[in-house]
Protein backbone atom coordinates (compact mmCIF):
# COMPACT_ATOMS: atom_id res chain seq x y z
CA UNK A 1 0.00 0.00 0.00
CA UNK A 2 1.41 3.40 -0.93
CA UNK A 3 1.95 6.12 1.65
CA UNK A 4 -0.92 8.12 0.10
CA UNK A 5 -3.24 5.11 0.44
CA UNK A 6 -2.13 4.58 4.05
CA UNK A 7 -2.76 8.28 4.72
CA UNK A 8 -6.23 8.11 3.14
CA UNK A 9 -7.03 5.04 5.27
CA UNK A 10 -5.77 6.79 8.41
CA UNK A 11 -8.05 9.76 7.59
CA UNK A 12 -11.03 7.41 7.47
CA UNK A 13 -9.89 5.60 10.63
CA UNK A 14 -9.47 8.89 12.51
CA UNK A 15 -13.25 9.36 12.39
CA UNK A 16 -13.85 6.01 14.12
CA UNK A 17 -11.36 5.95 16.97
CA UNK A 18 -12.42 3.96 20.06
CA UNK A 19 -11.95 7.04 22.29
CA UNK A 20 -11.88 10.76 21.62
CA UNK A 21 -8.25 11.91 21.89
CA UNK A 22 -7.33 14.68 24.32
CA UNK A 23 -7.04 18.23 23.00
CA UNK A 24 -3.24 18.14 22.64
CA UNK A 25 -3.46 14.97 20.56
CA UNK A 26 -6.26 16.47 18.47
CA UNK A 27 -4.05 19.49 17.78
CA UNK A 28 -1.21 17.18 16.75
CA UNK A 29 -3.56 15.28 14.41
CA UNK A 30 -4.74 18.57 12.92
CA UNK A 31 -1.21 19.94 12.46
CA UNK A 32 0.04 16.74 10.81
CA UNK A 33 -3.01 16.63 8.52
CA UNK A 34 -2.54 20.24 7.43
CA UNK A 35 1.22 19.81 6.91
CA UNK A 36 0.65 16.61 4.90
CA UNK A 37 -2.11 18.07 2.75
CA UNK A 38 -1.14 21.74 2.38
CA UNK A 39 2.55 22.05 3.31
CA UNK A 40 3.94 24.78 5.55
CA UNK A 41 1.50 27.08 7.33
CA UNK A 42 0.76 30.32 5.55
CA UNK A 43 -1.33 33.34 6.28
CA UNK A 44 -1.53 35.30 9.48
CA UNK A 45 -1.81 33.82 12.95
CA UNK A 46 -5.36 34.35 14.27
CA UNK A 47 -5.80 37.06 16.88
CA UNK A 48 -5.90 36.41 20.61
CA UNK A 49 -9.71 36.42 20.61
CA UNK A 50 -9.73 33.27 18.43
CA UNK A 51 -8.06 30.90 20.88
CA UNK A 52 -9.05 27.71 19.03
CA UNK A 53 -7.91 29.05 15.66
CA UNK A 54 -4.70 30.25 17.22
CA UNK A 55 -3.98 26.84 18.81
CA UNK A 56 -4.68 25.08 15.49
CA UNK A 57 -2.42 27.49 13.59
CA UNK A 58 0.37 27.04 16.15
CA UNK A 59 0.10 23.23 15.92
CA UNK A 60 0.43 23.43 12.13
CA UNK A 61 3.12 26.13 12.16
CA UNK A 62 5.15 24.06 14.61
CA UNK A 63 5.67 21.51 11.83
CA UNK A 64 7.14 24.06 9.39
CA UNK A 65 9.87 22.44 7.29
CA UNK A 66 8.49 18.91 7.73
CA UNK A 67 8.06 17.26 4.33
CA UNK A 68 4.58 16.21 3.26
CA UNK A 69 5.75 12.58 3.21
CA UNK A 70 7.12 12.78 6.77
CA UNK A 71 3.91 14.42 7.98
CA UNK A 72 1.83 11.72 6.27
CA UNK A 73 3.89 8.96 7.90
CA UNK A 74 3.65 10.59 11.33
CA UNK A 75 -0.12 10.98 10.86
CA UNK A 76 -0.50 7.31 9.87
CA UNK A 77 1.63 6.20 12.84
CA UNK A 78 -0.31 8.38 15.30
CA UNK A 79 -3.72 7.14 14.12
CA UNK A 80 -2.50 3.52 14.28
CA UNK A 81 -1.34 4.14 17.84
CA UNK A 82 -4.71 5.67 18.80
CA UNK A 83 -6.64 2.77 17.27
CA UNK A 84 -5.02 0.55 19.89
C-alpha positions, 0 to 999 in steps of 0.5 A: 500500500502506498503512503498516500493510500495509508494516509487516506485510510488513516483519515477514514480511521481517525473518524472512528477511533475507540476514544476521543483523543485529548485536546493536545493529541487532536491538535497534533492530528490537525497539524500533521493533517494540514502539513501533509495536505497543504505544506507549511503554514501560511497566512496570518496567525489568528488574533488572541480572541480566536483561541481555538484558531490560534492553537490550530495554527500554532500546531500546524506552524510548529511543523514548518519544514516537515516534508509532506511525506514525513507528515503523512507517515507521522499521521499514519503512525499516530492514528495507528497508535490511537486505534489501539 
